[in-house]
Structure formats: structure tokens, C-alpha cells
Amino acid sequence: MDRWEIICTILTEDPIRPDKRERPWTDRLNVLDGILWILHIGAQWVDLPECYGNNKTVHRRFQYWREQGLFEDLLVKFAESLRDRSQFDVEECFNDGTFV
């Protein structure tokens, strides 16, 4: 399974009211890209490039998805996908606990 297919199974379509009276949500995959950019770069939310959307919107969605356990679900699905393709062996996992 492709990584975007895995992401789309966890990150379902955004809800739309039947009467369509509210603004549509920002594209969920673009928001996820913005979150990953922040996590990779280590920048402040205010420094998020505009191509990922409004920094407050991206931060709000990050908080919501974190509270929903979405990132844990993604991690488990990616690990299962790698294990199924024999590219990941959970028996060989370890953690480095170096402190300065």
C-alpha cells in the first residue's frame, strides 16, 4: 500500500454540513504537509510558509488530530505496512537514551 493511500485511510475526508453554510475546510493533505514541515524544520508555527495555509488553521488541526490519536494510528499503519513488506522487524527495535 502506498504511503498516501495509508494516510488517506486514516485522514478521512473533512465533514461537510448538508446545508453547506460554513466555509470549506482547508485541504487536509496540504495541512498535513505543513505539520510535517514544522516537525521536520523545528520552526515556530508563525514561521510556517503560506503555501501550507494559515498557520493558525494548521496548528488548530494539528492539535485536533493529536487529541484524536491520528498520529499514533499513522505510525502503527506505517509500521504494519513495512512489516508486511518484510522491511521492518519489530524485534530489532531499540531506543538511544543519550542525555547531555
C-alpha positions in Angstrom: 0.0 0.0 0.0 1.3 3.4 -1.0 2.0 5.9 1.8 -0.6 8.4 0.6 -3.2 5.5 0.5 -2.3 4.8 4.1 -2.6 8.5 5.1 -6.0 8.8 3.3 -7.4 5.8 5.1 -6.6 7.5 8.5 -7.1 11.1 7.4 -10.6 10.8 6.1 -12.5 13.5 4.2 -13.4 16.6 6.1 -17.0 16.8 7.2 -19.4 19.0 5.2 -22.6 20.3 6.5 -25.7 19.2 4.5 -26.8 22.8 4.1 -23.2 23.9 3.1 -23.5 27.0 5.2 -19.9 27.0 6.6 -16.6 27.7 4.9 -15.0 24.6 3.5 -12.1 23.2 5.4 -8.5 23.7 4.2 -7.2 20.7 2.2 -6.3 18.0 4.8 -3.2 16.7 2.9 -1.8 20.3 2.5 -2.3 20.8 6.2 -0.5 17.6 7.0 2.4 18.7 4.7 2.5 21.9 6.8 2.6 20.0 10.0 5.3 17.7 8.7 7.3 20.8 7.6 7.1 22.3 11.1 8.1 19.0 12.7 11.0 18.5 10.3 12.4 22.0 10.4 11.6 22.7 14.1 10.3 26.2 13.3 7.7 28.1 15.2 4.1 28.0 13.9 4.2 31.6 12.9 7.1 30.8 10.5 5.0 28.3 8.5 5.2 29.2 4.8 1.8 30.4 3.4 1.8 27.6 0.8 0.6 25.3 3.6 -2.2 27.6 4.6 -2.9 29.8 7.6 -0.5 28.9 10.5 -3.4 29.1 13.0 -5.5 26.8 11.0 -2.7 24.3 10.6 -1.8 24.5 14.3 -5.5 24.0 15.2 -5.8 20.9 13.0 -2.5 19.6 14.5 -3.9 19.9 18.0 -7.2 18.3 17.0 -5.6 15.4 15.2 -3.1 14.9 18.1 -6.0 14.7 20.6 -7.8 12.2 18.3 -4.7 9.9 18.2 -4.3 10.3 14.5 -0.5 10.4 14.6 -0.3 7.2 16.6 -2.7 5.5 14.2 -0.5 6.6 11.2 2.7 5.3 13.0 1.0 1.9 13.6 -0.2 1.7 10.0 3.2 2.6 8.5 4.9 0.0 10.8 2.4 -2.7 9.7 2.9 -1.8 6.1 6.7 -2.1 6.4 6.4 -5.3 8.3 4.1 -6.8 5.7 6.7 -6.0 3.0 9.5 -7.5 5.2 11.2 -4.1 5.5 10.7 -3.7 9.2 11.4 -6.1 12.1 10.0 -5.1 15.4 12.4 -7.5 17.1 15.3 -5.3 16.2 13.9 -2.0 17.6 15.8 -0.1 20.2 16.0 3.4 21.6 19.0 5.6 22.3 18.7 7.3 25.7 21.6 9.7 25.4 21.3 12.8 27.6 23.5 15.9 27.7 
